[in-house]
Amino acid sequence: MSSDPQQFLDVAIEAAQQAGSYLLENQSKLLREHIDEKNANDFVTYVDKGAEKIIIDHILARFPAHSILAEESGKSQQNSDFQWIIDPLDGTTNYIRNIPFYAVSIALQHHTELIAGVIFNPAEHELFCAAKGGGATLNNRSIHISETQDFSKAFLATGFPHHAKQYLPQFTRSFHEIFYAAAGVRRLGSAALDMCYTACGRFDGFWELGLHTWDIAAGSLIVREAGGIVTDFWGGEAFLDNGFLIAGNPMIHDRIKSILNIYFRRPKS
């Protein structure tokens, strides 16, 4: 089988667009009784599950031997060199509240290398894509990270440690320092889109902790293909596993990392 990233990207785009249409069609039909809590304030709906099924069915129809890692259904037992990493609805709370900042996120990993990534915000009709070595695009137009070098002019994004509240004291202290040094910080509620906004220069950088692999796999490739740097808080490659992530251009990334290193110690493996 060919491992050309573009053929996989095309399938991911089709799957993301189908799932995105499903999200839009069902948003007005969502009732309070359709909303469940996986954990405290961590919501899931029949729409998350339905969108995930659409994506998985579309992918496996083309690549039945591939493995799947998806937020709602977990990891398949298929033994393959190719693994699709799927978040059918990143920003579920925004979706429930009719805030148009949510997305479908699909990535493909070959062995340990991410080779294709798609993030689609159906509410805004924005499709972010990247294939390994092919650059990053927004609605078929090339995108690039910002060139901001002065941290006092940096416009940043972050997320609260929703899934890692034990780190709230460190997060609060480091946020205080970053907030005073930068021009502004936003918390919008979708790590996938925060990374896309960083990739196209709307944000100069992004950091968050307590993330899952499916939150950030596609976005990390899109940022890198847009010319950005993506690492964990300590400059390493373990962000997909440990959930500590920084993204941005080299200068902004390094400044955020230098501050976070004061407050966070690398977790024991």
Stockholm file with secondary structure:
# STOCKHOLM 1.0

chainA/1-269         MSSDPQQFLDVAIEAAQQAGSYLLENQSKLLREHIDEKNANDFVTYVDKGAEKIIIDHILARFPAHSILAEESGKSQQNSDFQWIIDPLDGTTNYIRNIPFYAVSIALQHHTELIAGVIFNPAEHELFCAAKGGGATLNNRSIHISETQDFSKAFLATGFPHHAKQYLPQFTRSFHEIFYAAAGVRRLGSAALDMCYTACGRFDGFWELGLHTWDIAAGSLIVREAGGIVTDFWGGEAFLDNGFLIAGNPMIHDRIKSILNIYFRRPKS
#=GR chainA/1-269 SS CCCCHHHHHHHHHHHHHHHHHHHHHHHTTCCGGGEEEEETTEEEEHHHHHHHHHHHHHHHHHCTTCEEEETTTEECCCCCSEEEEEEEEETHHHHHTTCSCCEEEEEEEETTEEEEEEEEETTTTEEEEEETTSCEEETTEECCCCCCCCGGGCEEEECCCTTCGGGHHHHHHHHHHHHHHSSEEECCSCHHHHHHHHHTTSSSEEEESSCCHHHHHHHHHHHHHTTCEEECTTSCSTHHHHCCEEEECHHHHHHHHHHHHHHCCCCCC
#=GC SS_cons         CCCCHHHHHHHHHHHHHHHHHHHHHHHTTCCGGGEEEEETTEEEEHHHHHHHHHHHHHHHHHCTTCEEEETTTEECCCCCSEEEEEEEEETHHHHHTTCSCCEEEEEEEETTEEEEEEEEETTTTEEEEEETTSCEEETTEECCCCCCCCGGGCEEEECCCTTCGGGHHHHHHHHHHHHHHSSEEECCSCHHHHHHHHHTTSSSEEEESSCCHHHHHHHHHHHHHTTCEEECTTSCSTHHHHCCEEEECHHHHHHHHHHHHHHCCCCCC
//
